[in-house]
Amino acid sequence: MNAPANQKVTASHLQRDAYLYIRQSTIRQVFENSESTKRQYDLRQRAIALGWQPESVIVIDSDLGQSGASAVDREGFQRLVTEVGLGRAGIVLGLEVSRLARNSTDWHRLLEICALTDTLILDEDGLYDPSHFNDRLLLGLKGTMSEAELHVLRSRLRGGIENKARRGELRIPLPIGLVYDHTGRAVLDPDQQVQNAIGKFFKTFEEIGSASGTVKLFRREGWKFPRKLRKGPGKGEMVWGELEHSRALQLLHNPRYSGAFVFGRTRHLKRQPQDQWHTFLPDAHDGYITWEQFQRNLRRLDENSQANGADRCKRPAGEGPALLQGLAICGVCGKRMTIRYHTRQTRLVPQYVCQRDGIARGEPLCQSIPGQSIDEAISQLLLKKVTPLAMEVTLAVQHELQARQNEADALRKQQVERASYEAELARSRFMKVDPNNRLVADSLEAEWNDKLRALTESQNLYTLHREQDSAVVNDSVRSEILEMATNFPRLWNDPCVTDQDRKRIIRLVVEDVTLSVGETITTQIRFKGGMTETLQLPRPLRAWQLRQTDPKVIDAIDQLLDDLTDGQVANRLNLEGMRTGEGLEFTGNLVARIRRAYAIRPRYDRLRARGLLTQTELARELGVARVTVRTWRNHGLLKAHPYNDKNECLYDRPGEDRPIKQMGVKLKDRSQDLDVVSERTEKVQHEA
């Protein structure tokens, strides 16, 4: 049999402190169930009666208002376990086991530590020594019953909640834009600005198809979006600010906006598939979108997220010029092809690459196909296919532009109305305050000024965007749209149409495009509905081939070198509008480089082949100095032909009708200036 309580308490126990642990599950219980709290504090007298001094009884009550289901957030319980483990506790007091723990793991861990440190446990029923088998067995049973009691309580509460949820009567927090009316039914927020903002959000996502794109459009247009404060002094109040991407995803994933009542959509903070929801009641209340539209939005989000997954077939249209982004399939392995861009003459040129195995396993690229010619062929094919539907599409575009303008104008106008209301409310507060109470009056006056500034900014923004919108859709724009209805190629090639818009148009009619390269590029287009078409395209020229000089330019250089130097040839080519393979103007150096690359005879060799002499050869034949030859050339006595841009020349051989003596006689018959030149020439010759 167990020893009496007074025999379990020894001197070693009394030398250590007594720890009284007090806990209530909720703050409400602390205030309403005060008798239970009082009974727990009264256990202090039991410790004193067993022999502990009053100053040795330590009360731990920091866990008031904390559940005993876990020890994670219970600072007081963790402190208690620490003191017991350090051997500072002689006894642990609690009104009942459920006060210490309602979790078997926490409870048995405390029993193990108490047994190791020889610490007693006392509750309202008696005193226990965990190192004794019978006491420990009894404490273990009490802990199991306490945990079972918690399970029963939870089951009762959960059953009531689930039963109410099955009827759709459970009041759970509603997302922004939905409120409960006086009957407890979920209805649309009566605030028209809130309704319009949320309605505009879903409509914009329907048009763009991307949550990120929707957020960017809201920020670019200056549209505000509502949210409720979840904490702080203004908890529950509605504020307006910029739309965030996380907020956009929350709206798109929440089925309440479709008018459906759902319960059990998440378990342990993880979203469950629809077939595992506890309750699903479609059309339970009014919504901003239909259930079909909600499902369609989720599918588009899943398709967008595949851009980061294994298959990029449905990623949103990007801003690059590659028309087949996400649509190109490798004709060799059947996998999706990615895109690389190269810059050629300040222009981005796409290249479709099958590189998945190369990235995953380091293998060579499966295929790499230049995409410029493919995109051009797809564009021409699309113009042929889409032209019959151009009128209907254009009229729909015109109607959509007008609808967007009206919705945006109404949204901004409501922002001005709200700012005006808040400014008037601030003015009313300021007018009601006692002017002598400057501490309050100054604060309210500053608030009024802030609201007036916000009102002015809203009005200016509204005016600015209204002018811009009127410039976007006016009579001239409408006439241009109607004119494009019969000329879809003009619309497609319009510089104002972005690459992103062209990709969206292609995705409306094209399912995918399979590419394979051989002697030609085989392009198999699969349209929506199953129709296919195959194109055989020539392989594009390589980069070095694209930079080759036109053969006509080479022939022109060959002909012009008979009469002109490299620099003169370059000037003549530029005057005739000819350019290099890279689109540059010609220079003397470029002509020389082309001449050497294509083995064109230089002008020097051409002149030598005609029998022309160098300056040295002619001076030797005439029996004069080289400088004399240059002087006679400068005075027109010798005919020279320049062979480069440095004015270096070759000379015609003197004929029999122009002997050396006759040249000397002619020189003597010149004017005085020419005599002076001759004297200088002789002097230079003598010095030489």
C-alpha positions as CSV (number, residue, x, y, z in Angstrom):
1,M,0.0,0.0,0.0
2,N,1.0,3.6,-0.6
3,A,2.6,5.5,2.3
4,P,0.5,8.3,3.9
5,A,1.0,11.8,2.6
6,N,3.0,13.0,5.6
7,Q,5.5,10.1,5.2
8,K,6.0,10.9,1.4
9,V,7.3,14.4,2.3
10,T,10.9,14.2,3.5
11,A,13.4,16.7,4.6
12,S,15.1,16.7,1.2
13,H,11.7,17.8,-0.3
14,L,11.2,20.6,2.2
15,Q,14.7,21.9,1.5
16,R,13.6,22.7,-2.1
17,D,10.8,25.0,-3.2
18,A,7.1,24.2,-3.8
19,Y,5.8,25.2,-7.3
20,L,2.1,26.0,-7.7
21,Y,1.0,26.0,-11.3
22,I,-2.2,27.9,-12.2
23,R,-3.9,27.9,-15.6
24,Q,-7.2,28.7,-17.2
25,S,-7.9,27.7,-20.8
26,T,-9.3,31.1,-22.0
27,I,-9.3,34.7,-20.9
28,R,-13.1,34.5,-20.8
29,Q,-12.8,31.7,-18.2
30,V,-10.4,33.8,-16.2
31,F,-13.1,36.5,-15.7
32,E,-16.2,34.3,-15.7
33,N,-15.0,31.2,-13.9
34,S,-13.3,33.0,-11.0
35,E,-14.1,30.3,-8.5
36,S,-11.9,27.8,-10.3
37,T,-9.0,30.3,-10.3
38,K,-9.6,30.9,-6.5
39,R,-9.5,27.2,-5.8
40,Q,-6.1,26.9,-7.6
41,Y,-4.6,29.7,-5.6
42,D,-5.9,28.0,-2.3
43,L,-3.6,25.1,-3.0
44,R,-0.8,27.3,-1.6
45,Q,-2.2,26.6,1.9
46,R,-1.9,22.8,1.2
47,A,1.8,23.2,0.6
48,I,2.2,25.3,3.8
49,A,0.3,22.6,5.7
50,L,2.8,19.9,4.4
51,G,5.7,21.9,5.9
52,W,6.9,24.4,3.3
53,Q,7.5,27.9,4.4
54,P,5.2,30.6,2.7
55,E,8.2,32.2,1.0
56,S,9.2,28.9,-0.4
57,V,5.9,28.5,-2.3
58,I,6.4,29.9,-5.8
59,V,3.2,30.6,-7.8
60,I,3.4,30.3,-11.7
61,D,0.3,31.9,-13.2
62,S,1.7,33.3,-16.4
63,D,-0.3,30.8,-18.5
64,L,-3.7,32.2,-17.5
65,G,-5.8,32.2,-20.7
66,Q,-3.7,29.5,-22.5
67,S,-4.9,26.1,-23.6
68,G,-3.3,23.0,-22.1
69,A,-3.4,21.1,-25.4
70,S,0.2,21.8,-26.1
71,A,3.2,23.2,-24.2
72,V,4.6,25.2,-27.2
73,D,3.0,28.5,-26.3
74,R,2.9,28.0,-22.5
75,E,5.8,29.9,-21.0
76,G,4.8,29.1,-17.4
77,F,4.7,25.3,-18.0
78,Q,8.1,25.4,-19.7
79,R,9.5,27.3,-16.8
80,L,8.0,24.7,-14.4
81,V,9.6,21.8,-16.3
82,T,13.0,23.6,-16.3
83,E,12.9,24.1,-12.5
84,V,12.0,20.5,-11.9
85,G,14.7,19.3,-14.2
86,L,17.3,21.4,-12.4
87,G,16.3,19.8,-9.1
88,R,15.0,23.0,-7.5
89,A,11.4,21.8,-7.0
90,G,10.4,19.6,-4.1
91,I,6.7,19.4,-5.0
92,V,4.5,20.5,-7.9
93,L,1.0,21.5,-7.1
94,G,-2.0,21.7,-9.5
95,L,-5.7,21.6,-9.0
96,E,-6.0,18.7,-11.3
97,V,-4.0,17.0,-14.0
98,S,-5.9,18.9,-16.8
99,R,-4.5,22.2,-15.3
100,L,-0.9,20.9,-15.9
101,A,-1.4,19.3,-19.3
102,R,-4.1,17.9,-21.6
103,N,-1.5,16.2,-23.8
104,S,-0.1,12.8,-22.9
105,T,3.3,13.6,-24.3
106,D,3.7,16.7,-22.1
107,W,2.3,15.0,-19.1
108,H,4.4,11.8,-19.2
109,R,7.5,13.9,-19.9
110,L,6.8,15.8,-16.7
111,L,6.3,12.5,-14.8
112,E,9.6,11.2,-16.0
113,I,11.5,14.3,-14.9
114,C,9.8,14.3,-11.5
115,A,10.7,10.6,-11.0
116,L,14.3,11.3,-11.8
117,T,14.6,14.4,-9.5
118,D,12.5,12.9,-6.7
119,T,9.8,15.6,-7.0
120,L,6.3,15.1,-5.6
121,I,3.0,15.9,-7.4
122,L,-0.1,17.1,-5.5
123,D,-3.6,17.7,-6.8
124,E,-7.0,18.1,-5.2
125,D,-7.3,14.4,-4.6
126,G,-4.0,13.6,-3.0
127,L,-0.2,13.5,-3.0
128,Y,1.8,11.3,-5.4
129,D,5.4,10.2,-5.8
130,P,6.1,9.5,-9.5
131,S,9.0,7.3,-8.5
132,H,6.5,4.8,-7.0
133,F,4.8,2.5,-9.5
134,N,1.2,2.7,-8.1
135,D,1.3,6.5,-7.9
136,R,2.8,6.8,-11.4
137,L,0.2,4.4,-12.8
138,L,-2.6,6.5,-11.3
139,L,-1.1,9.7,-12.5
140,G,-0.8,8.2,-16.0
141,L,-4.5,7.2,-16.0
142,K,-5.5,10.7,-14.9
143,G,-3.5,12.1,-17.8
144,T,-5.1,9.8,-20.3
145,M,-8.6,10.7,-19.0
146,S,-7.7,14.4,-19.2
147,E,-6.7,14.0,-22.8
148,A,-9.8,12.0,-23.6
149,E,-11.9,14.7,-21.9
150,L,-10.4,17.3,-24.2
151,H,-11.2,15.1,-27.2
152,V,-14.8,14.7,-26.1
153,L,-15.2,18.5,-25.7
154,R,-13.7,19.1,-29.1
155,S,-15.9,16.5,-30.7
156,R,-19.0,18.1,-29.2
157,L,-18.0,21.5,-30.4
158,R,-16.9,20.3,-33.8
159,G,-20.1,18.4,-34.2
160,G,-22.2,21.4,-33.6
161,I,-20.1,23.5,-36.0
162,E,-20.3,20.9,-38.8
163,N,-24.1,20.4,-38.3
164,K,-24.6,24.1,-38.7
165,A,-22.3,24.2,-41.7
166,R,-24.3,21.5,-43.5
167,R,-27.3,23.9,-43.4
168,G,-25.2,26.8,-44.5
169,E,-26.0,28.7,-41.3
170,L,-22.5,28.8,-39.8
171,R,-21.2,32.4,-39.5
172,I,-17.6,32.5,-40.5
173,P,-15.6,35.6,-41.4
174,L,-16.4,36.9,-44.9
175,P,-13.9,38.2,-47.4
176,I,-13.9,41.9,-48.4
177,G,-16.9,42.8,-50.4
178,L,-19.3,40.5,-48.5
179,V,-21.2,41.3,-45.3
180,Y,-23.9,39.7,-43.1
181,D,-27.3,41.4,-43.1
182,H,-29.7,41.5,-40.2
183,T,-30.9,38.0,-40.9
184,G,-27.4,36.5,-40.9
185,R,-27.4,36.0,-44.7
186,A,-24.3,36.9,-46.7
187,V,-24.9,39.7,-49.1
188,L,-22.8,42.1,-51.2
189,D,-21.3,45.0,-49.4
190,P,-23.7,48.0,-49.8
191,D,-20.8,50.2,-50.5
192,Q,-21.0,50.8,-54.3
193,Q,-17.3,51.6,-54.5
194,V,-16.3,48.3,-52.9
195,Q,-18.6,46.4,-55.3
196,N,-17.2,48.2,-58.3
197,A,-13.6,47.7,-57.3
198,I,-14.1,43.9,-56.8
199,G,-16.2,43.6,-60.0
200,K,-13.5,45.5,-61.9
201,F,-10.9,43.1,-60.5
202,F,-12.6,40.0,-61.7
203,K,-13.4,41.5,-65.1
204,T,-9.8,42.6,-65.6
205,F,-8.5,39.2,-64.7
206,E,-10.9,37.6,-67.2
207,E,-9.4,39.9,-69.9
208,I,-5.7,39.7,-69.0
209,G,-5.6,36.1,-67.6
210,S,-2.8,36.9,-65.2
211,A,-3.0,37.9,-61.5
212,S,0.3,39.8,-61.8
213,G,-0.9,41.6,-64.9
214,T,-4.1,42.6,-63.1
215,V,-2.1,44.0,-60.2
216,K,0.1,46.0,-62.6
217,L,-2.9,47.4,-64.4
218,F,-4.5,48.6,-61.2
219,R,-1.3,50.3,-60.1
220,R,-0.7,51.9,-63.5
221,E,-4.3,53.3,-63.7
222,G,-4.2,54.4,-60.0
223,W,-7.2,52.3,-59.0
224,K,-7.5,51.8,-55.2
225,F,-8.6,48.5,-53.7
226,P,-10.3,48.0,-50.3
227,R,-9.0,45.9,-47.4
228,K,-10.0,45.4,-43.7
229,L,-7.6,45.9,-40.9
230,R,-7.2,42.6,-39.0
231,K,-5.4,44.0,-35.9
232,G,-4.4,47.2,-34.2
233,P,-6.6,50.0,-32.9
234,G,-8.5,50.3,-36.1
235,K,-9.3,46.6,-36.3
236,G,-12.3,45.9,-38.6
237,E,-12.1,49.3,-40.4
238,M,-11.9,49.5,-44.1
239,V,-9.0,51.2,-45.8
240,W,-8.1,51.8,-49.4
241,G,-4.7,51.3,-50.9
242,E,-2.7,49.6,-53.7
243,L,-3.8,46.1,-54.8
244,E,-1.1,43.5,-53.9
245,H,-0.4,40.3,-55.7
246,S,-1.1,38.1,-52.6
247,R,-4.5,39.9,-52.2
248,A,-5.3,39.2,-55.8
249,L,-4.6,35.4,-55.4
250,Q,-6.7,35.3,-52.2
251,L,-9.7,36.8,-54.1
252,L,-9.3,34.4,-57.1
253,H,-9.0,31.3,-54.8
254,N,-12.0,32.2,-52.6
255,P,-15.2,30.5,-53.7
256,R,-17.4,32.8,-51.6
257,Y,-17.1,35.4,-54.4
258,S,-19.1,33.0,-56.6
259,G,-21.9,32.8,-54.1
260,A,-21.0,29.4,-52.8
261,F,-20.9,28.4,-49.1
262,V,-18.0,26.1,-48.4
263,F,-16.6,24.6,-45.1
264,G,-13.6,22.4,-44.5
265,R,-11.7,23.8,-47.5
266,T,-8.5,23.8,-45.6
267,R,-7.0,21.4,-43.0
268,H,-3.9,22.2,-41.0
269,L,-3.5,25.3,-43.2
270,K,-3.4,23.2,-46.4
271,R,-5.9,23.8,-49.1
272,Q,-7.9,20.6,-49.9
273,P,-9.4,19.5,-53.3
274,Q,-13.0,20.2,-53.8
275,D,-14.1,16.5,-53.4
276,Q,-12.7,16.6,-49.8
277,W,-14.5,19.7,-48.6
278,H,-16.9,19.1,-45.7
279,T,-19.7,21.3,-47.1
280,F,-20.3,22.8,-50.5
281,L,-23.5,24.7,-51.2
282,P,-23.4,26.5,-54.6
283,D,-25.6,29.6,-55.0
284,A,-26.0,30.0,-51.3
285,H,-25.9,33.8,-51.5
286,D,-25.2,36.6,-54.0
287,G,-21.7,36.7,-55.5
288,Y,-19.6,38.8,-57.8
289,I,-19.0,36.0,-60.3
290,T,-20.6,32.7,-61.2
291,W,-19.3,29.3,-60.1
292,E,-18.3,28.5,-63.7
293,Q,-16.2,31.7,-63.9
294,F,-14.6,30.9,-60.5
295,Q,-13.6,27.4,-61.8
296,R,-12.3,29.0,-65.1
297,N,-10.2,31.5,-63.1
298,L,-8.7,28.6,-61.1
299,R,-7.8,26.8,-64.3
300,R,-6.1,29.9,-65.7
301,L,-4.1,30.3,-62.5
302,D,-3.0,26.6,-62.7
303,E,-2.0,27.1,-66.3
304,N,-0.1,30.2,-65.4
305,S,1.7,28.4,-62.6
306,Q,2.9,25.7,-65.1
307,A,5.4,28.3,-66.4
308,N,7.5,27.3,-63.4
309,G,6.8,23.6,-63.7
310,A,7.7,20.8,-66.1
311,D,5.5,21.9,-69.0
312,R,5.3,25.6,-70.0
313,C,2.5,25.1,-72.5
314,K,0.1,27.7,-70.9
315,R,2.3,30.3,-69.4
316,P,1.0,33.9,-69.9
317,A,2.1,35.8,-73.0
318,G,5.3,37.6,-72.3
319,E,6.7,40.8,-73.8
320,G,9.3,39.3,-76.1
321,P,8.8,39.1,-79.9
322,A,8.7,35.3,-80.1
323,L,5.1,34.5,-81.3
324,L,5.3,30.8,-80.4
325,Q,6.2,31.3,-76.8
326,G,4.7,28.3,-75.0
327,L,3.3,26.8,-78.2
328,A,6.5,25.4,-79.9
329,I,7.0,21.6,-79.6
330,C,10.1,19.8,-80.6
331,G,9.5,17.5,-83.5
332,V,12.3,15.1,-82.4
333,C,11.5,14.4,-78.7
334,G,8.0,15.9,-78.4
335,K,8.9,18.2,-75.5
336,R,8.2,21.9,-75.1
337,M,10.8,24.3,-76.6
338,T,12.1,27.3,-74.7
339,I,13.2,30.6,-76.2
340,R,16.5,32.4,-76.4
341,Y,16.9,35.9,-77.8
342,H,19.8,37.4,-79.8
343,T,20.4,41.0,-80.7
344,R,20.9,41.7,-84.4
345,Q,21.2,45.2,-85.6
346,T,19.6,46.5,-82.3
347,R,16.7,44.1,-82.8
348,L,15.7,41.0,-80.7
349,V,15.6,37.8,-82.8
350,P,14.1,34.7,-81.2
351,Q,15.5,31.2,-81.3
352,Y,13.5,28.1,-80.3
353,V,15.6,25.7,-78.3
354,C,14.9,22.2,-77.0
355,Q,17.2,22.1,-74.0
356,R,15.4,20.3,-71.2
357,D,17.5,17.1,-71.4
358,G,20.6,19.3,-71.8
359,I,19.9,21.1,-68.6
360,A,18.8,18.0,-66.7
361,R,21.4,15.5,-67.8
362,G,24.1,17.6,-69.6
363,E,23.3,16.2,-73.0
364,P,23.7,18.2,-76.2
365,L,20.8,20.3,-77.4
366,C,18.1,18.4,-79.1
367,Q,17.2,21.2,-81.6
368,S,18.0,24.9,-82.0
369,I,16.0,26.6,-84.7
370,P,16.1,30.4,-85.6
371,G,12.6,31.7,-85.1
372,Q,12.5,34.9,-87.2
373,S,11.4,33.1,-90.5
374,I,9.0,30.8,-88.6
375,D,7.3,33.8,-86.9
376,E,7.0,35.5,-90.3
377,A,5.4,32.4,-91.9
378,I,3.0,32.0,-89.0
379,S,2.0,35.7,-89.2
380,Q,1.2,35.3,-93.0
381,L,-0.8,32.2,-92.3
382,L,-2.7,33.8,-89.5
383,L,-3.6,36.8,-91.8
384,K,-5.1,34.4,-94.3
385,K,-7.1,32.6,-91.7
386,V,-8.4,35.4,-89.5
387,T,-9.3,38.0,-92.2
388,P,-12.9,36.7,-92.6
389,L,-13.6,37.2,-88.9
390,A,-11.9,40.7,-88.8
391,M,-15.2,42.7,-88.8
392,E,-16.7,40.8,-85.9
393,V,-13.5,40.9,-83.8
394,T,-13.0,44.6,-84.5
395,L,-16.5,45.6,-83.5
396,A,-16.1,43.6,-80.3
397,V,-12.8,45.4,-79.6
398,Q,-14.5,48.8,-80.0
399,H,-17.3,47.9,-77.7
400,E,-14.8,46.6,-75.1
401,L,-12.7,49.8,-75.2
402,Q,-15.8,51.9,-74.6
403,A,-16.9,49.6,-71.7
404,R,-13.5,49.7,-70.1
405,Q,-13.4,53.5,-70.3
406,N,-16.8,53.8,-68.6
407,E,-15.9,51.4,-65.8
408,A,-12.6,53.1,-65.1
409,D,-14.3,56.5,-65.1
410,A,-16.9,55.3,-62.6
411,L,-14.3,53.7,-60.3
412,R,-12.2,56.9,-60.2
413,K,-15.3,59.0,-59.6
414,Q,-16.2,56.9,-56.6
415,Q,-12.7,57.5,-55.2
416,V,-13.3,61.2,-55.4
417,E,-16.7,60.9,-53.7
418,R,-15.2,58.9,-50.8
419,A,-12.4,61.4,-50.4
420,S,-15.0,64.2,-50.4
421,Y,-17.1,62.4,-47.8
422,E,-14.0,61.9,-45.5
423,A,-13.1,65.6,-45.9
424,E,-16.6,66.6,-45.0
425,L,-16.6,64.3,-42.0
426,A,-13.3,65.7,-40.8
427,R,-14.7,69.3,-41.2
428,S,-17.8,68.3,-39.2
429,R,-15.6,67.0,-36.4
430,F,-13.5,70.1,-36.3
431,M,-16.5,72.4,-36.2
432,K,-18.0,70.6,-33.2
433,V,-14.9,70.9,-31.0
434,D,-14.5,73.6,-28.5
435,P,-12.1,76.2,-30.0
436,N,-10.5,76.8,-26.6
437,N,-9.5,73.2,-26.4
438,R,-6.4,73.6,-28.6
439,L,-5.0,70.2,-28.0
440,V,-8.0,68.6,-29.7
441,A,-8.7,71.4,-32.1
442,D,-5.2,71.4,-33.6
443,S,-5.3,67.6,-34.1
444,L,-8.7,67.7,-35.8
445,E,-7.6,70.7,-37.9
446,A,-4.6,68.8,-39.1
447,E,-6.7,65.8,-39.9
448,W,-9.1,68.0,-41.9
449,N,-6.2,69.5,-43.9
450,D,-4.9,66.0,-44.7
451,K,-8.3,65.0,-46.0
452,L,-8.6,68.1,-48.1
453,R,-5.2,67.3,-49.7
454,A,-6.3,63.8,-50.4
455,L,-9.5,65.1,-52.0
456,T,-7.5,67.5,-54.2
457,E,-5.2,64.7,-55.3
458,S,-8.1,62.5,-56.2
459,Q,-9.8,65.2,-58.2
460,N,-6.6,66.0,-60.1
461,L,-6.1,62.3,-60.8
462,Y,-9.7,61.9,-62.0
463,T,-9.4,64.9,-64.3
464,L,-6.1,63.7,-65.8
465,H,-7.3,60.2,-66.5
466,R,-10.5,61.4,-67.9
467,E,-8.7,63.5,-70.4
468,Q,-6.4,60.6,-71.3
469,D,-9.4,58.2,-71.7
470,S,-11.2,60.7,-74.0
471,A,-8.1,60.8,-76.1
472,V,-8.0,57.0,-76.3
473,V,-11.5,56.4,-77.6
474,N,-12.7,59.4,-79.7
475,D,-14.3,59.7,-83.1
476,S,-11.0,59.4,-85.0
477,V,-10.0,56.3,-83.1
478,R,-13.5,54.7,-83.7
479,S,-13.2,55.4,-87.4
480,E,-9.7,53.9,-87.5
481,I,-11.0,50.8,-85.8
482,L,-13.8,50.4,-88.3
483,E,-11.3,50.9,-91.1
484,M,-9.1,48.2,-89.7
485,A,-12.1,45.8,-89.8
486,T,-11.6,45.3,-93.5
487,N,-7.8,45.5,-93.3
488,F,-6.6,43.0,-90.6
489,P,-3.0,43.0,-92.0
490,R,-2.8,46.7,-91.2
491,L,-3.9,46.0,-87.6
492,W,-1.5,43.1,-87.2
493,N,1.5,45.1,-88.5
494,D,0.5,48.3,-86.6
495,P,3.5,49.4,-84.5
496,C,1.1,50.3,-81.7
497,V,0.1,46.6,-81.3
498,T,2.5,45.0,-78.8
499,D,4.1,41.6,-79.2
500,Q,2.1,40.5,-76.2
501,D,-1.2,41.3,-77.9
502,R,-0.1,39.4,-81.0
503,K,0.7,36.3,-78.9
504,R,-2.8,36.5,-77.3
505,I,-4.4,36.6,-80.7
506,I,-2.4,33.6,-81.9
507,R,-3.4,31.6,-78.8
508,L,-7.0,32.1,-79.7
509,V,-6.6,30.1,-82.9
510,V,-3.5,28.0,-82.5
511,E,-3.2,25.0,-80.2
512,D,0.5,24.2,-80.7
513,V,3.3,24.2,-83.4
514,T,5.7,21.3,-83.9
515,L,9.1,22.2,-85.3
516,S,11.8,20.0,-86.8
517,V,14.8,21.0,-88.8
518,G,16.5,19.1,-91.7
519,E,17.3,20.4,-95.1
520,T,14.2,22.5,-94.5
521,I,12.3,23.5,-91.4
522,T,9.1,21.5,-91.1
523,T,6.4,23.5,-89.3
524,Q,3.2,21.7,-88.3
525,I,0.5,24.0,-87.0
526,R,-2.4,22.5,-85.1
527,F,-5.4,24.9,-84.8
528,K,-8.1,25.0,-82.2
529,G,-10.7,22.4,-83.2
530,G,-8.2,20.0,-84.7
531,M,-7.4,21.4,-88.2
532,T,-3.7,21.1,-89.1
533,E,-1.5,22.7,-91.7
534,T,2.2,21.9,-92.6
535,L,4.7,24.5,-93.9
536,Q,8.1,23.7,-95.4
537,L,10.4,26.7,-94.8
538,P,13.9,27.1,-96.1
539,R,16.7,27.1,-93.5
540,P,17.7,30.6,-92.6
541,L,21.1,31.8,-93.4
542,R,23.8,31.7,-90.8
543,A,25.0,34.9,-89.1
544,W,28.1,35.1,-91.1
545,Q,26.1,34.5,-94.3
546,L,23.8,37.4,-93.4
547,R,26.8,39.7,-93.0
548,Q,28.3,38.8,-96.4
549,T,28.7,41.5,-98.9
550,D,26.2,41.6,-101.8
551,P,27.8,40.1,-105.0
552,K,26.6,43.2,-106.9
553,V,28.7,45.4,-104.6
554,I,31.8,43.1,-105.2
555,D,31.3,43.4,-109.0
556,A,31.0,47.2,-108.7
557,I,34.2,47.4,-106.6
558,D,36.1,45.3,-109.2
559,Q,35.0,47.7,-112.0
560,L,35.6,50.9,-110.1
561,L,39.2,50.0,-109.2
562,D,40.2,50.4,-112.8
563,D,39.8,54.2,-112.4
564,L,39.5,54.9,-108.7
565,T,41.4,54.3,-105.4
566,D,39.8,52.5,-102.4
567,G,38.6,55.7,-100.8
568,Q,37.2,57.0,-104.1
569,V,35.4,53.7,-104.6
570,A,33.9,53.9,-101.1
571,N,32.6,57.4,-101.8
572,R,31.1,56.3,-105.1
573,L,29.3,53.3,-103.5
574,N,27.9,55.5,-100.8
575,L,26.6,58.0,-103.3
576,E,24.8,55.1,-105.1
577,G,23.2,54.0,-101.8
578,M,25.0,50.7,-101.5
579,R,25.9,49.3,-98.0
580,T,27.9,46.6,-96.4
581,G,26.5,43.2,-95.3
582,E,26.1,44.7,-91.8
583,G,24.2,47.8,-93.2
584,L,27.2,50.2,-92.7
585,E,28.5,52.9,-95.0
586,F,31.7,52.1,-97.0
587,T,35.1,53.4,-96.1
588,G,38.5,53.0,-97.8
589,N,39.5,50.4,-95.2
590,L,36.3,48.4,-95.7
591,V,36.8,48.4,-99.5
592,A,40.4,47.3,-99.0
593,R,39.3,44.5,-96.6
594,I,36.6,43.3,-99.1
595,R,39.2,43.5,-101.9
596,R,41.6,41.2,-100.0
597,A,38.8,38.8,-98.9
598,Y,37.5,38.3,-102.4
599,A,41.0,38.3,-104.1
600,I,40.2,41.3,-106.2
601,R,43.3,42.8,-108.0
602,P,44.4,46.0,-106.4
603,R,44.6,49.2,-108.4
604,Y,48.5,49.1,-108.2
605,D,48.6,45.8,-110.0
606,R,46.1,46.9,-112.6
607,L,48.2,50.0,-113.4
608,R,51.5,48.0,-113.6
609,A,49.8,45.6,-116.0
610,R,49.2,48.6,-118.3
611,G,52.9,49.4,-118.3
612,L,53.0,52.3,-115.9
613,L,56.3,53.2,-114.2
614,T,57.1,54.0,-110.6
615,Q,58.7,57.3,-109.7
616,T,62.1,55.6,-109.3
617,E,61.9,53.8,-112.6
618,L,60.9,57.0,-114.5
619,A,63.6,59.1,-112.9
620,R,66.2,56.4,-113.9
621,E,64.9,56.4,-117.5
622,L,64.8,60.2,-117.7
623,G,68.2,60.6,-116.0
624,V,66.9,63.0,-113.3
625,A,66.3,62.8,-109.6
626,R,63.1,61.5,-108.1
627,V,62.2,64.9,-106.8
628,T,62.5,66.3,-110.3
629,V,59.9,63.7,-111.4
630,R,57.5,64.9,-108.7
631,T,58.1,68.5,-109.6
632,W,57.4,67.9,-113.3
633,R,54.3,65.9,-112.3
634,N,53.0,68.9,-110.2
635,H,53.4,71.2,-113.2
636,G,51.6,68.9,-115.5
637,L,54.6,67.8,-117.5
638,L,54.1,64.2,-116.5
639,K,50.9,62.3,-116.4
640,A,50.4,60.4,-113.1
641,H,47.8,57.9,-111.9
642,P,47.3,57.6,-108.1
643,Y,47.0,54.0,-106.9
644,N,46.1,54.7,-103.2
645,D,44.6,57.3,-101.0
646,K,48.1,58.7,-100.0
647,N,48.5,60.2,-103.5
648,E,51.2,57.8,-104.4
649,C,51.2,57.5,-108.2
650,L,52.4,55.5,-111.2
651,Y,53.5,57.3,-114.4
652,D,53.0,56.9,-118.1
653,R,56.1,56.0,-120.0
654,P,57.3,59.2,-122.0
655,G,56.7,58.9,-125.7
656,E,59.1,59.7,-128.6
657,D,57.4,63.0,-129.2
658,R,58.5,64.2,-125.8
659,P,62.3,63.7,-125.4
660,I,64.2,65.0,-122.5
661,K,65.8,67.9,-124.4
662,Q,62.4,69.1,-125.5
663,M,61.2,69.0,-121.9
664,G,64.3,71.2,-120.9
665,V,63.5,73.7,-123.7
666,K,59.9,74.0,-122.6
667,L,61.0,74.5,-119.0
668,K,63.3,77.5,-120.1
669,D,60.4,79.0,-122.0
670,R,58.3,79.1,-118.8
671,S,57.7,82.2,-116.7
672,Q,60.1,83.6,-114.1
673,D,58.3,81.5,-111.5
674,L,59.0,78.4,-113.3
675,D,62.7,79.3,-113.6
676,V,62.9,79.7,-109.9
677,V,61.4,76.3,-109.5
678,S,63.9,74.9,-111.9
679,E,66.8,76.5,-110.0
680,R,65.5,75.0,-106.8
681,T,65.2,71.7,-108.5
682,E,68.8,71.8,-109.7
683,K,70.0,72.7,-106.3
684,V,68.2,69.8,-104.7
685,Q,69.6,67.5,-107.4
686,H,73.1,68.8,-106.8
687,E,72.8,68.2,-103.1
688,A,71.5,64.7,-103.8
